[in-house]
Structures are given as structure tokens and as C-alpha cells.
Amino acid sequence: MKKRALVCGAGIGGLSAGLALARIGWDVTVFERDEELRTAGAGLNLWPNGVRVLKELGLGPHYAAISASLRTYRTFSSTGEVVAIDDVSDWPERYGAALSGVYRRDLSRMLADALGAGRLQLGRRVVAVAQDGDTVSCRFADGGSAEGDLLIGADGIHSAVRAALFGPQALSADGLVRWRGLFDLADVEVDPHAAVEVWGAGGHFGYMAIGGGRAYWFAAADGITTEPDDARAFFSRWERSSVPAIIAATDPSTIIRNEIRDLVTPLPRWSRGRITLLGDAAHPMLPGMAQGASQALEDVRILKAALAEHEDLAAALDAYERARIPWVGNVVRGSRPLFDFDGQHERVASNCNPILGRYDSIAERRSA
Ligand SMILES: Cc1cc2nc3c(=O)[nH]c(=O)nc-3n(C[C@H](O)[C@H](O)[C@H](O)COP(=O)(O)OP(=O)(O)OC[C@H]3O[C@@H](n4cnc5c(N)ncnc54)[C@H](O)[C@@H]3O)c2cc1C
């Protein structure tokens, strides 16, 4: 009889975990609390380590069709100086995939289509989990329940599954906020094949194409944490860069605000018995290195390999944790300094792209 997995949460982590386990013969159901797949969230920067997992799931051509492949990484200062132009066009040969931008909604849709409607249940909020030696179960807010051999908590930064396993965990409270918005490439003169970062005193702004003629920007600035108009005004002053033109071309209704947080104390374990965690539920991180989704995909790859290799569930979850916890800790820690804008501004002054410099050492690992 097929083993049965219950996946709580249909974000990028949960959908891809469901798909990966289905690929190795598990009977999978993904339960999502919302009535529809997440539609908010602007664009997403997916790095080769994440894209390779999509390719391994057989989604390479689909992903290429919905995303934008980027060839250069340009770094500017807010006063208009070119800091660095890094050629990333050889990344498919070097890292196995291109640096890319994608509209989050398109990525979710692609994953959900590949998973199949029969494996996804919307409007099912998990409110409790329980297990004994042989089975695991979850209960939903609608009063129903489900039972299986393995339960994966992929329910995001405020994970109910994590709280059930390990109790409430403190999230960082630095008051950091990231702003994001969408614009049409046709409305602004920018290189559609470049990822661009602009660093200035007290703030940071980046943008890239995400497929379909669209692009997204992401930005953060010291003290600009509540009003979108304040963010627009702050970045509109970076007049020697392309930023004001992008702000002007952005439909204000697309501007979204997110508080960004990680765990005060990283979890030393992600699993208990037949239940484990994945993605932001296990390791929320600041988006400094834009690695959250890529790391969730790496979790999926390693979990799939561990379950394929070990018949014994405890051994599989142990192998998953041993491979992932130390590694993802590097990325979580590496993301934090990128929100010290003045420190990064100084690095930029010495002609160094703060993010690319970290990618090789922190985020990339081809052999795992
Ligand atoms: C501002 C910002 C910018 C970012 N930029 C990038 C980027 O450029 N690149 C990148 O790789 N990452 C980025 N990230 C991080 C990335 O979005 C996340 O790391 C990634 O989406 C994690 O996916 P996930 O599936 O683990 O969690 P989520 O995407 O949070 O999905 C969790 C899902 O679980 C559902 N859920 C929650 N509770 C329950 C419940 N009780 N029962 C059932 N379902 C439930 C939620 O509705 C949701 O659909 C960014 C994050 C932020 C905040």
C-alpha cells in the first residue's frame, strides 16, 4: 500500500513538497487554509539552487516559459555611480540554471497544476496535529480530519505545526519592512535581462523582470515602515538612478508592505516522530539574499532524497535534518547583514556587490 503524506500549507514549499513526494510514489494531499492559492506577493527572485529543484521535478521547460532569465547583475549607488556589472550569463553552465525572476502567482499556479487538483484541498485550515507510533493526523477548522504516515508542516512563518511540535517561538522584532511593487517593462527604460540593485545611504532598492513583460521592485529603508507614500517619496529622491522612473511607472495598488522577520533562536530540530517542517515554517529568513523560496525548494530536494533512500521514517527525517539545518543556518545568518544599509553602502563604495559576493559561499552547493 502507498505511504500517505499530509502537507499543511500550499505555498511554494508545500506545493513542491507534495509534487516531489508524489513523484516517488507517495499518496499526497496538500491542505491550504485559504480558499484560493496565494495571489499576493509580487515577484520572486529564484536562484539556480532553487531552479535546479524545479528542473529535477520535470518542470524546467514550464518554468522557462513563465519566468525571466537574467544575464547581468548590475549594482549602482543611489547617486548614479556604476558599482559593478557582473556577467551571470554563464550561470546555466556554471550553476545548472540561470538567475531568474518570476511572478509568484505564476509559480504557484505552475506547481499546483503539476501537483494536480485531486491532491490539493483549499479552505482547509489545520488547527491541530497528533500522532502515535503508526499514524499521524491533523484536524481542520471545518471539523474534518485526515490521517497519514507523515505530516509536513509547510505552513509558513507563523506555522501552527511548528508551534504544536516545539511550542511558541519568538520572531525577531527589529521592525524591518520590505516594500514591493510591479511595473511594466514597456513603461521604463531598463535592461530587461538584468537584475539591478541600487544602494544608498539608509536604503536599498532592487528590480528585475519576472516574465510576461512585467517586472517587480523590492525596497527597504531605515524608518520607512508604515506608509507606502513615504516609501514612494523616499525612493523618488534617488534622482540620479532609474529608481524614480520605476516608482512613477508603478501602479500604487500593486505596492505591498511586509514585515520581515526570522527566528530569534533557530530551531535545533525540525522533526518529532512522524511530523517535520519545511520552508519558512522551519527557517524563516530575512529576504536579504532572496533565498527563502530557493531554500524551501532545497528542503524539498533533500527530504525527497531521504525518503527515497530510507525505508525507516525516523532515519529519513534524521538525514533530512542533518543535511539541511546547518546549511540553511548559514543562509539565515548571511541574510541579516544586508539590512544594515549604511554598512552595505560602504561596501558598495568599494565596488563590491554585497549579494553576489555571498552567493557562492553561502547559498550555492552543487554537490548536495
Ligand atoms: C518581502 C519578502 C520578499 C521575499 N523575496 C524573496 C525572493 O525574492 N526570493 C525568494 O526565494 N524568497 C523570497 N522571500 C521568501 C519567500 O517568499 C518564502 O521564503 C517562501 O515563499 C517560503 O515558502 P513556504 O511555502 O515555506 O511558506 P509560505 O509561502 O508562507 O506558504 C505557507 C502556506 O501555508 C498556508 N497556511 C498557513 N497556516 C496554515 C494552516 N494552519 N493550515 C493550512 N495552511 C496554512 C498559507 O496560507 C500559505 O499558503 C521573500 C519574503 C518576503 C517576506
The ligand as a Gaussian input file, in Angstrom:
#p B3LYP/6-31G(d) Opt

LIG

0 1
 C        9.143000      40.766000       1.430000
 C        9.619000      39.407000       1.075000
 C       10.361000      39.231000      -0.086000
 C       10.816000      37.956000      -0.438000
 N       11.544000      37.822000      -1.577000
 C       12.007000      36.595000      -1.902000
 C       12.754000      36.387000      -3.099000
 O       12.980000      37.304000      -3.908000
 N       13.218000      35.138000      -3.365000
 C       12.964000      34.100000      -2.528000
 O       13.404000      32.976000      -2.816000
 N       12.250000      34.257000      -1.416000
 C       11.755000      35.470000      -1.084000
 N       11.023000      35.623000       0.026000
 C       10.773000      34.463000       0.881000
 C        9.758000      33.540000       0.295000
 O        8.588000      34.228000      -0.024000
 C        9.461000      32.461000       1.295000
 O       10.630000      32.026000       1.933000
 C        8.869000      31.297000       0.597000
 O        7.715000      31.683000      -0.076000
 C        8.544000      30.209000       1.636000
 O        7.543000      29.425000       1.191000
 P        6.750000      28.500000       2.183000
 O        5.951000      27.611000       1.299000
 O        7.639000      27.882000       3.181000
 O        5.792000      29.466000       3.023000
 P        4.596000      30.406000       2.540000
 O        4.829000      30.927000       1.191000
 O        4.354000      31.364000       3.645000
 O        3.353000      29.405000       2.446000
 C        2.704000      28.900000       3.586000
 C        1.295000      28.482000       3.174000
 O        0.679000      27.825000       4.273000
 C       -0.642000      28.297000       4.410000
 N       -1.023000      28.093000       5.812000
 C       -0.640000      28.810000       6.905000
 N       -1.174000      28.296000       8.020000
 C       -1.908000      27.225000       7.638000
 C       -2.714000      26.286000       8.350000
 N       -2.846000      26.349000       9.678000
 N       -3.340000      25.304000       7.654000
 C       -3.204000      25.214000       6.300000
 N       -2.481000      26.099000       5.573000
 C       -1.829000      27.083000       6.236000
 C       -0.554000      29.754000       3.993000
 O       -1.809000      30.272000       3.633000
 C        0.409000      29.655000       2.820000
 O       -0.259000      29.391000       1.615000
 C       10.532000      36.852000       0.393000
 C        9.771000      37.024000       1.545000
 C        9.325000      38.294000       1.888000
 C        8.502000      38.471000       3.145000

